[in-house]
Every structure is written in C-alpha cells, then in structure tokens.
Amino acid sequence: MDVMHVLVSVIIPVFNNIKTLKRCVDSVLAQTYPNLEVILVDNGSGDSSDVLCDEFAQKDTRVSVLHEKNEGVSATRNQGVRIAKGDYITFIDSDDHVTPDYIEKLVAAIDEDDCILAMCNSYEVKGSVAAERDFTKSGKISVRSFMHDVFYCRSEGGTCWGKIYRAEYIAKLFREYNYCEDAFFNFDYLTGCDGHVTVIPDRLYYYVRRKNSITGLKKSSDLMDVLGVCEGIRNICGEKYPRLIHASDAFLLNNAFFVYLNSFGDTESEGDELRQKALGFIRKYRGSVLFDPKATFKTKAACLMSYVSMKLLLFIYGRIQ
C-alpha cells in the first residue's frame, strides 16, 4: 500500500479562536502530505470563528465543518472522531500550528515501524518566543515503557496533540472531562493495544500558551478534573494493570501537587474542597513515592518538603514560576 494515499483525518476543535484559527488551518492545508480530510468542530463560538470555519470549507473540499453547542473539548473531539473517515487520526488545537511536513513524517513513522502511535517533539510558544521542547526521547519504545515514562513525567504522553493514531484502535472516545482529558484518552488507547510507540526527534508542532485557550484554564472545576482523571487512571491500574500501579501512584501524586499549588488563586468555596482533596492524595501517596527508585528528584523533593511545610512548598513554587 502506498503510504501517501492513506487518508488522514485532522480533527481541530474550535472555540473563540478567531485570532489564531487561520494560522492553524492554513498550516494544515499547506501540508506536503496530500490525502487529508480536515474536520473543524465549532464548539459554539461567539467571536465569528464559526464563520471563518465555513469560509475554509467553501474554499477547500478537504475541509468539513460541524457546528455544535458548547459542551467542552472532549465532546467536541468526540464528534470529530465519530465522522472521521481516515485510517489515521491526528488532533491539532486551534491555538496551535504545525510545520508543512508534520503529517508526512508522522505517517511515515507509524507506517514504517508498524507501531500503534507515533509522535514528534515540539516548540512551546509564549508571545513571540518559540522555545524548543525536548521532553520526549526519540526512538521505538514498548507501550508499557512509554506509559511508565508518561506517569513518571519523562515523556509528553498526557496530550493528544503532536501525535498520530490508528483509527481502528480507538475503542474508547474522550471521557467527559474539560481538563487533562487527553491523558485518559491516551491511557485508554494504549492499554487496549499491543505494540510500541515511535517518537521522532523532529520538532513539528508549535504549542501556543494562551490563558483563554481550550486547554489553558485553571478554574476549580478544571483542576478537579485533573484529580478525577488521575484517580480514575490509578484505580484502573489497580484493577487491571498491576505492573503500572507504582507509576500511576507517582502520576496521581505529581498532579495532586500541581492542583494544590495552583488552587490558591480561586476564592470560590470550591477552592477549599479542591485543596483538601489534593492534600488527601498527597498524604496518602507521598510515602510510597518517596521511596520509589523510578520517581523523579523533583517529585521526591516535593514529597520531603510536604512533610516539613506545605506553606514552604507553596512559597518556593511561587518563586520559580
């Protein structure tokens, strides 16, 4: 089979991204890989992003548009998956953009190595500065080893962007969370498959940091989603994947620290509940993770400091942000 003739579905969720949407879609339509369908799923935008989506569809037959009510990023991506016709699927956030060879190189990686997931490295864009992200080591890795790297925060496996998936292996859609939903999707996808993951060294994806992007919120409800996702993954590992249990403990603990340290900007009553739940996970898992030889130095330092003073940990975190 000629790999350049395999159909790739590009799913782009859209919500009030009028400033970045054109750059995003233009970067997809300029791909060197020829056989694409681009699915724009408008999540009830109110800033004329919906109009721009329709204009793209009128100009290019590869583009189709779904207009949905605002139900969150998980429901938006799921709508795209349901109608996708491609053998491969990739997700791109409408804040972001990609290099012209993004799809061609990812398709070559997932096809040549006969793997179940291929991913690239990326840039992180803040304002006009694009910083190189080398969070993921290159090469071929087993699913189990990759999941360990993700849980121990050594690989960029918690997001769905910068990756290409085999459509036939997507057995479960995105769960109904608005934050950290990618991590559960990848967990469901990978633990349901045998095979390996291929990481290519090329930086092909520009991840743009914006406060009001779909994935950039830190409200109490979003942070509660983080805890829900991580607790759900940990519980499934405990029931079905005992070899991942210690790694999933570290994953839950790392994110409990993240939630706790980012919850103090919320003055709503939910903020207290959120902190107490996060603190409960920290107290429950810090002892075992502290003596886990695979846990990172940063995680162990946070564990030790939490025994001394959470206020000190919060102070240090604020200084390094």
URMO-V480906 format. One record per backbone hydrogen bond with DSSP energy under -0.5 kcal/mol. CO is the residue of the C=O (numbers start at 0). NH is the residue of the N-H. If there is no record, write none. Layout:
co=[CO;CO]
nh=[NH;NH]
This chain:
co=[0;1;2;6;6;7;7;8;8;9;9;10;10;11;12;13;16;16;19;20;21;22;23;24;25;27;33;34;36;36;37;37;38;38;39;39;40;41;41;47;48;49;50;51;52;53;54;55;59;61;63;65;65;67;68;71;72;73;74;75;76;77;78;79;80;86;87;88;89;90;92;96;98;99;100;101;102;103;104;105;106;107;108;109;110;115;116;117;118;120;120;121;122;122;123;123;124;125;128;128;130;131;132;138;140;141;142;143;144;145;146;147;148;148;149;154;159;159;161;162;163;164;164;165;166;168;174;176;179;179;180;181;182;183;184;185;186;187;189;194;195;195;196;197;197;198;199;201;201;203;204;204;205;205;206;206;207;209;212;218;219;220;221;222;223;224;225;226;227;228;229;230;231;232;233;234;235;235;236;240;241;243;244;245;246;247;248;249;250;251;252;253;254;255;256;257;258;259;262;264;267;268;268;269;270;271;272;273;274;275;276;277;278;279;280;281;284;285;286;287;288;290;291;295;296;297;298;299;300;301;302;303;303;304;308;309;310;311;312;313;314;315;316]
nh=[2;4;5;86;87;9;36;10;89;11;38;12;91;40;93;42;19;20;23;24;25;26;27;28;29;30;35;7;9;38;39;63;11;40;41;65;13;43;67;51;52;53;54;55;56;57;58;59;62;37;39;41;67;43;70;75;76;77;78;79;80;81;82;83;83;166;8;164;10;161;95;205;101;31;104;105;106;107;108;109;110;111;112;114;113;165;197;163;199;203;204;132;124;206;125;130;208;128;125;130;123;133;121;198;196;145;146;147;148;149;150;151;153;154;152;156;90;162;119;90;117;88;166;168;169;170;176;73;182;183;184;185;186;187;188;189;190;191;192;142;115;116;140;118;199;138;120;120;203;98;122;206;96;207;124;208;209;212;215;222;223;224;225;226;227;228;229;230;231;232;233;234;235;236;237;238;239;240;240;243;244;247;248;249;250;251;252;253;254;255;256;257;258;259;260;261;262;262;265;266;270;271;272;273;274;275;276;277;278;279;280;281;282;283;284;285;288;289;290;290;291;292;294;299;300;301;302;303;304;305;306;306;307;308;312;313;314;315;316;317;318;319;320]
